[in-house]
Amino acid sequence: MSWMKTTGTGYLRFIKTPNIRFQDGAKEKLLCLKCEQLLSSRESYFASQVFKPMLAGATLVRYDQRLAYFVVSLLWRVLQVHLSEIRRGAYPFLPQIERAERVWRHFLFNPLELNHWPHLHIFVPDIADENPPGGSGFNLYCMRASDATIFDRGACCYVFAKFVRFCFIAMITPYDEASWQNTRIVNGIGTLQIPQIINDIAFGGWLKDRATFASKTFNAGVTSNQHSVIRNQVRRKLPTLQKSDLLRTSIADQAGQ
């Protein structure tokens, strides 16, 4: 979140409450203090060994088993947040979701092997020259938004989370592994490298729709008064924003329409 503030206007806004500025992100405690401290060490590892180097321009980073642990801990929390909701409906992939939740929970306390639901991916997109047809706000979503959900299309069901440019995806159902190039990480020593290619039609279509939904929902919820607040804030910070990631991404979205 600190990177978001220092490369933007200094504040955060959320889709559900677009008219309120925040200094920090939402926090939800799902584990005991000891477990949270364990996960915190993996978050620090990700920040120092993967997040910062890749945002600084590295196209290849080496990692160890701490990265898989971090990704599982992140996506397990996504399942925890959404489980009660999907249990209330006739969700077609509920049995697989519940089994994945149990497997990942066990792994977090015994991080030796990950024999079931081991297909974890990290996708780090770059700015798109053109927005996908019918899409809006695609670059802002892919490059700067935070999101976490379970999505399905047809026979596909994935768990998804993102912040800034890092998308974390776990496959709950079978998928075409060849359509994901340089994105999969293993529970051990490996490398994460750019460029990456995803030819998964279900994921690509969903990502475009998710970006459009986020953009339209946010803009529809912002009052005229808050639009003025945002414009005035941008004017005040224009000298520092001229070379910022936020402005570069916004310009790319405007040019790509």
TORKOL-4160 file (C-alpha; in steps of 0.2 Angstrom, whole numbers, padded with zeros to 4 digits, m for minus):
257
<pt num="1" X="0000" Y="0000" Z="0000"/>
<pt num="2" X="0014" Y="0012" Z="0003"/>
<pt num="3" X="0020" Y="0010" Z="m0015"/>
<pt num="4" X="0003" Y="0014" Z="m0021"/>
<pt num="5" X="0003" Y="0030" Z="m0011"/>
<pt num="6" X="0020" Y="0036" Z="m0015"/>
<pt num="7" X="0017" Y="0033" Z="m0034"/>
<pt num="8" X="0000" Y="0041" Z="m0034"/>
<pt num="9" X="m0010" Y="0055" Z="m0025"/>
<pt num="10" X="m0005" Y="0049" Z="m0007"/>
<pt num="11" X="m0022" Y="0042" Z="m0003"/>
<pt num="12" X="m0032" Y="0026" Z="m0007"/>
<pt num="13" X="m0050" Y="0024" Z="m0013"/>
<pt num="14" X="m0060" Y="0008" Z="m0013"/>
<pt num="15" X="m0074" Y="0003" Z="m0025"/>
<pt num="16" X="m0087" Y="0001" Z="m0011"/>
<pt num="17" X="m0083" Y="0017" Z="m0003"/>
<pt num="18" X="m0076" Y="0028" Z="m0018"/>
<pt num="19" X="m0080" Y="0045" Z="m0009"/>
<pt num="20" X="m0069" Y="0041" Z="0006"/>
<pt num="21" X="m0050" Y="0043" Z="0006"/>
<pt num="22" X="m0040" Y="0031" Z="0016"/>
<pt num="23" X="m0022" Y="0031" Z="0022"/>
<pt num="24" X="m0021" Y="0012" Z="0023"/>
<pt num="25" X="m0029" Y="m0003" Z="0016"/>
<pt num="26" X="m0042" Y="m0014" Z="0024"/>
<pt num="27" X="m0037" Y="m0027" Z="0037"/>
<pt num="28" X="m0046" Y="m0043" Z="0042"/>
<pt num="29" X="m0039" Y="m0055" Z="0055"/>
<pt num="30" X="m0041" Y="m0073" Z="0051"/>
<pt num="31" X="m0028" Y="m0081" Z="0061"/>
<pt num="32" X="m0020" Y="m0081" Z="0078"/>
<pt num="33" X="m0006" Y="m0069" Z="0082"/>
<pt num="34" X="0008" Y="m0083" Z="0081"/>
<pt num="35" X="0001" Y="m0088" Z="0064"/>
<pt num="36" X="0000" Y="m0070" Z="0058"/>
<pt num="37" X="0018" Y="m0067" Z="0063"/>
<pt num="38" X="0023" Y="m0083" Z="0053"/>
<pt num="39" X="0014" Y="m0076" Z="0037"/>
<pt num="40" X="0021" Y="m0059" Z="0040"/>
<pt num="41" X="0039" Y="m0066" Z="0038"/>
<pt num="42" X="0034" Y="m0073" Z="0021"/>
<pt num="43" X="0026" Y="m0056" Z="0016"/>
<pt num="44" X="0042" Y="m0048" Z="0020"/>
<pt num="45" X="0051" Y="m0060" Z="0009"/>
<pt num="46" X="0040" Y="m0057" Z="m0006"/>
<pt num="47" X="0041" Y="m0038" Z="m0004"/>
<pt num="48" X="0060" Y="m0038" Z="m0003"/>
<pt num="49" X="0064" Y="m0053" Z="m0015"/>
<pt num="50" X="0051" Y="m0052" Z="m0028"/>
<pt num="51" X="0040" Y="m0036" Z="m0027"/>
<pt num="52" X="0053" Y="m0023" Z="m0026"/>
<pt num="53" X="0065" Y="m0030" Z="m0038"/>
<pt num="54" X="0052" Y="m0033" Z="m0052"/>
<pt num="55" X="0044" Y="m0016" Z="m0050"/>
<pt num="56" X="0062" Y="m0009" Z="m0051"/>
<pt num="57" X="0063" Y="m0017" Z="m0068"/>
<pt num="58" X="0070" Y="m0035" Z="m0065"/>
<pt num="59" X="0065" Y="m0047" Z="m0078"/>
<pt num="60" X="0071" Y="m0062" Z="m0068"/>
<pt num="61" X="0070" Y="m0066" Z="m0050"/>
<pt num="62" X="0075" Y="m0082" Z="m0041"/>
<pt num="63" X="0064" Y="m0088" Z="m0027"/>
<pt num="64" X="0063" Y="m0102" Z="m0014"/>
<pt num="65" X="0049" Y="m0111" Z="m0005"/>
<pt num="66" X="0044" Y="m0096" Z="0004"/>
<pt num="67" X="0036" Y="m0089" Z="m0011"/>
<pt num="68" X="0024" Y="m0103" Z="m0013"/>
<pt num="69" X="0020" Y="m0102" Z="0005"/>
<pt num="70" X="0016" Y="m0083" Z="0003"/>
<pt num="71" X="0005" Y="m0086" Z="m0012"/>
<pt num="72" X="m0005" Y="m0101" Z="m0004"/>
<pt num="73" X="m0007" Y="m0090" Z="0012"/>
<pt num="74" X="m0014" Y="m0076" Z="0002"/>
<pt num="75" X="m0026" Y="m0086" Z="m0009"/>
<pt num="76" X="m0032" Y="m0097" Z="0006"/>
<pt num="77" X="m0037" Y="m0080" Z="0014"/>
<pt num="78" X="m0047" Y="m0076" Z="m0002"/>
<pt num="79" X="m0056" Y="m0093" Z="0000"/>
<pt num="80" X="m0060" Y="m0089" Z="0019"/>
<pt num="81" X="m0067" Y="m0073" Z="0015"/>
<pt num="82" X="m0079" Y="m0079" Z="0001"/>
<pt num="83" X="m0084" Y="m0097" Z="0008"/>
<pt num="84" X="m0099" Y="m0091" Z="0018"/>
<pt num="85" X="m0106" Y="m0082" Z="0003"/>
<pt num="86" X="m0104" Y="m0096" Z="m0010"/>
<pt num="87" X="m0111" Y="m0109" Z="0003"/>
<pt num="88" X="m0127" Y="m0100" Z="0003"/>
<pt num="89" X="m0130" Y="m0103" Z="m0015"/>
<pt num="90" X="m0129" Y="m0118" Z="m0027"/>
<pt num="91" X="m0111" Y="m0114" Z="m0032"/>
<pt num="92" X="m0105" Y="m0128" Z="m0044"/>
<pt num="93" X="m0087" Y="m0129" Z="m0038"/>
<pt num="94" X="m0091" Y="m0128" Z="m0020"/>
<pt num="95" X="m0084" Y="m0146" Z="m0016"/>
<pt num="96" X="m0068" Y="m0142" Z="m0025"/>
<pt num="97" X="m0066" Y="m0125" Z="m0016"/>
<pt num="98" X="m0069" Y="m0133" Z="0001"/>
<pt num="99" X="m0056" Y="m0147" Z="m0002"/>
<pt num="100" X="m0044" Y="m0134" Z="m0008"/>
<pt num="101" X="m0047" Y="m0124" Z="0008"/>
<pt num="102" X="m0043" Y="m0139" Z="0019"/>
<pt num="103" X="m0027" Y="m0144" Z="0009"/>
<pt num="104" X="m0020" Y="m0126" Z="0009"/>
<pt num="105" X="m0024" Y="m0124" Z="0028"/>
<pt num="106" X="m0015" Y="m0140" Z="0032"/>
<pt num="107" X="0000" Y="m0134" Z="0021"/>
<pt num="108" X="0001" Y="m0118" Z="0030"/>
<pt num="109" X="0005" Y="m0127" Z="0046"/>
<pt num="110" X="0015" Y="m0141" Z="0038"/>
<pt num="111" X="0023" Y="m0133" Z="0023"/>
<pt num="112" X="0032" Y="m0148" Z="0016"/>
<pt num="113" X="0023" Y="m0155" Z="0001"/>
<pt num="114" X="0009" Y="m0148" Z="m0010"/>
<pt num="115" X="0002" Y="m0163" Z="m0019"/>
<pt num="116" X="m0016" Y="m0156" Z="m0022"/>
<pt num="117" X="m0020" Y="m0140" Z="m0029"/>
<pt num="118" X="m0002" Y="m0136" Z="m0032"/>
<pt num="119" X="m0004" Y="m0125" Z="m0048"/>
<pt num="120" X="0000" Y="m0108" Z="m0042"/>
<pt num="121" X="0004" Y="m0094" Z="m0055"/>
<pt num="122" X="0010" Y="m0076" Z="m0053"/>
<pt num="123" X="0007" Y="m0065" Z="m0068"/>
<pt num="124" X="0015" Y="m0047" Z="m0069"/>
<pt num="125" X="0007" Y="m0038" Z="m0083"/>
<pt num="126" X="0014" Y="m0022" Z="m0092"/>
<pt num="127" X="0004" Y="m0007" Z="m0099"/>
<pt num="128" X="m0006" Y="m0012" Z="m0113"/>
<pt num="129" X="m0005" Y="m0001" Z="m0129"/>
<pt num="130" X="m0024" Y="m0004" Z="m0132"/>
<pt num="131" X="m0038" Y="m0008" Z="m0121"/>
<pt num="132" X="m0047" Y="m0024" Z="m0125"/>
<pt num="133" X="m0063" Y="m0022" Z="m0135"/>
<pt num="134" X="m0077" Y="m0016" Z="m0124"/>
<pt num="135" X="m0065" Y="m0013" Z="m0110"/>
<pt num="136" X="m0062" Y="0002" Z="m0100"/>
<pt num="137" X="m0049" Y="0006" Z="m0086"/>
<pt num="138" X="m0040" Y="m0009" Z="m0091"/>
<pt num="139" X="m0023" Y="m0003" Z="m0087"/>
<pt num="140" X="m0027" Y="0006" Z="m0071"/>
<pt num="141" X="m0035" Y="m0011" Z="m0065"/>
<pt num="142" X="m0021" Y="m0022" Z="m0070"/>
<pt num="143" X="m0007" Y="m0010" Z="m0065"/>
<pt num="144" X="m0013" Y="m0002" Z="m0049"/>
<pt num="145" X="m0029" Y="m0010" Z="m0042"/>
<pt num="146" X="m0031" Y="m0023" Z="m0028"/>
<pt num="147" X="m0044" Y="m0037" Z="m0029"/>
<pt num="148" X="m0048" Y="m0054" Z="m0022"/>
<pt num="149" X="m0061" Y="m0066" Z="m0028"/>
<pt num="150" X="m0066" Y="m0083" Z="m0034"/>
<pt num="151" X="m0071" Y="m0084" Z="m0053"/>
<pt num="152" X="m0078" Y="m0097" Z="m0064"/>
<pt num="153" X="m0082" Y="m0098" Z="m0083"/>
<pt num="154" X="m0088" Y="m0113" Z="m0090"/>
<pt num="155" X="m0078" Y="m0128" Z="m0084"/>
<pt num="156" X="m0065" Y="m0116" Z="m0076"/>
<pt num="157" X="m0064" Y="m0111" Z="m0058"/>
<pt num="158" X="m0049" Y="m0101" Z="m0052"/>
<pt num="159" X="m0045" Y="m0092" Z="m0036"/>
<pt num="160" X="m0038" Y="m0074" Z="m0039"/>
<pt num="161" X="m0030" Y="m0060" Z="m0030"/>
<pt num="162" X="m0020" Y="m0045" Z="m0035"/>
<pt num="163" X="m0012" Y="m0029" Z="m0029"/>
<pt num="164" X="m0003" Y="m0017" Z="m0040"/>
<pt num="165" X="0004" Y="m0027" Z="m0055"/>
<pt num="166" X="0005" Y="m0044" Z="m0047"/>
<pt num="167" X="m0009" Y="m0056" Z="m0050"/>
<pt num="168" X="m0010" Y="m0072" Z="m0040"/>
<pt num="169" X="m0020" Y="m0086" Z="m0047"/>
<pt num="170" X="m0023" Y="m0104" Z="m0042"/>
<pt num="171" X="m0032" Y="m0117" Z="m0053"/>
<pt num="172" X="m0046" Y="m0126" Z="m0044"/>
<pt num="173" X="m0051" Y="m0136" Z="m0060"/>
<pt num="174" X="m0040" Y="m0144" Z="m0074"/>
<pt num="175" X="m0033" Y="m0131" Z="m0087"/>
<pt num="176" X="m0022" Y="m0131" Z="m0102"/>
<pt num="177" X="m0005" Y="m0128" Z="m0094"/>
<pt num="178" X="0003" Y="m0124" Z="m0111"/>
<pt num="179" X="m0008" Y="m0108" Z="m0111"/>
<pt num="180" X="0002" Y="m0101" Z="m0096"/>
<pt num="181" X="0020" Y="m0097" Z="m0100"/>
<pt num="182" X="0033" Y="m0092" Z="m0087"/>
<pt num="183" X="0019" Y="m0089" Z="m0074"/>
<pt num="184" X="0019" Y="m0105" Z="m0064"/>
<pt num="185" X="0029" Y="m0106" Z="m0047"/>
<pt num="186" X="0034" Y="m0121" Z="m0038"/>
<pt num="187" X="0035" Y="m0126" Z="m0020"/>
<pt num="188" X="0054" Y="m0125" Z="m0020"/>
<pt num="189" X="0068" Y="m0116" Z="m0029"/>
<pt num="190" X="0064" Y="m0108" Z="m0045"/>
<pt num="191" X="0064" Y="m0092" Z="m0056"/>
<pt num="192" X="0050" Y="m0080" Z="m0060"/>
<pt num="193" X="0054" Y="m0071" Z="m0077"/>
<pt num="194" X="0047" Y="m0059" Z="m0089"/>
<pt num="195" X="0040" Y="m0060" Z="m0103"/>
<pt num="196" X="0025" Y="m0070" Z="m0098"/>
<pt num="197" X="0011" Y="m0076" Z="m0110"/>
<pt num="198" X="m0007" Y="m0081" Z="m0106"/>
<pt num="199" X="m0017" Y="m0088" Z="m0119"/>
<pt num="200" X="m0031" Y="m0094" Z="m0108"/>
<pt num="201" X="m0047" Y="m0087" Z="m0116"/>
<pt num="202" X="m0058" Y="m0089" Z="m0100"/>
<pt num="203" X="m0045" Y="m0079" Z="m0089"/>
<pt num="204" X="m0042" Y="m0066" Z="m0102"/>
<pt num="205" X="m0061" Y="m0063" Z="m0105"/>
<pt num="206" X="m0064" Y="m0063" Z="m0086"/>
<pt num="207" X="m0050" Y="m0050" Z="m0083"/>
<pt num="208" X="m0056" Y="m0038" Z="m0096"/>
<pt num="209" X="m0074" Y="m0039" Z="m0088"/>
<pt num="210" X="m0067" Y="m0037" Z="m0071"/>
<pt num="211" X="m0058" Y="m0022" Z="m0076"/>
<pt num="212" X="m0073" Y="m0014" Z="m0084"/>
<pt num="213" X="m0084" Y="m0018" Z="m0069"/>
<pt num="214" X="m0072" Y="m0010" Z="m0057"/>
<pt num="215" X="m0070" Y="0006" Z="m0068"/>
<pt num="216" X="m0089" Y="0008" Z="m0070"/>
<pt num="217" X="m0093" Y="0004" Z="m0052"/>
<pt num="218" X="m0080" Y="0016" Z="m0045"/>
<pt num="219" X="m0085" Y="0030" Z="m0057"/>
<pt num="220" X="m0104" Y="0028" Z="m0054"/>
<pt num="221" X="m0101" Y="0029" Z="m0036"/>
<pt num="222" X="m0091" Y="0045" Z="m0035"/>
<pt num="223" X="m0101" Y="0060" Z="m0031"/>
<pt num="224" X="m0098" Y="0077" Z="m0041"/>
<pt num="225" X="m0091" Y="0084" Z="m0025"/>
<pt num="226" X="m0078" Y="0070" Z="m0024"/>
<pt num="227" X="m0074" Y="0072" Z="m0042"/>
<pt num="228" X="m0069" Y="0090" Z="m0038"/>
<pt num="229" X="m0059" Y="0084" Z="m0023"/>
<pt num="230" X="m0049" Y="0072" Z="m0034"/>
<pt num="231" X="m0046" Y="0085" Z="m0048"/>
<pt num="232" X="m0040" Y="0098" Z="m0035"/>
<pt num="233" X="m0029" Y="0085" Z="m0027"/>
<pt num="234" X="m0021" Y="0080" Z="m0044"/>
<pt num="235" X="m0018" Y="0099" Z="m0048"/>
<pt num="236" X="m0009" Y="0101" Z="m0031"/>
<pt num="237" X="0002" Y="0086" Z="m0034"/>
<pt num="238" X="0004" Y="0089" Z="m0053"/>
<pt num="239" X="0023" Y="0092" Z="m0051"/>
<pt num="240" X="0026" Y="0076" Z="m0042"/>
<pt num="241" X="0013" Y="0066" Z="m0053"/>
<pt num="242" X="0021" Y="0071" Z="m0070"/>
<pt num="243" X="0033" Y="0056" Z="m0070"/>
<pt num="244" X="0022" Y="0045" Z="m0058"/>
<pt num="245" X="0016" Y="0027" Z="m0062"/>
<pt num="246" X="m0002" Y="0033" Z="m0059"/>
<pt num="247" X="m0001" Y="0047" Z="m0073"/>
<pt num="248" X="0008" Y="0035" Z="m0085"/>
<pt num="249" X="m0005" Y="0022" Z="m0082"/>
<pt num="250" X="m0020" Y="0034" Z="m0084"/>
<pt num="251" X="m0013" Y="0041" Z="m0100"/>
<pt num="252" X="m0011" Y="0024" Z="m0107"/>
<pt num="253" X="m0029" Y="0020" Z="m0104"/>
<pt num="254" X="m0035" Y="0036" Z="m0112"/>
<pt num="255" X="m0024" Y="0033" Z="m0127"/>
<pt num="256" X="m0029" Y="0015" Z="m0129"/>
<pt num="257" X="m0048" Y="0019" Z="m0130"/>
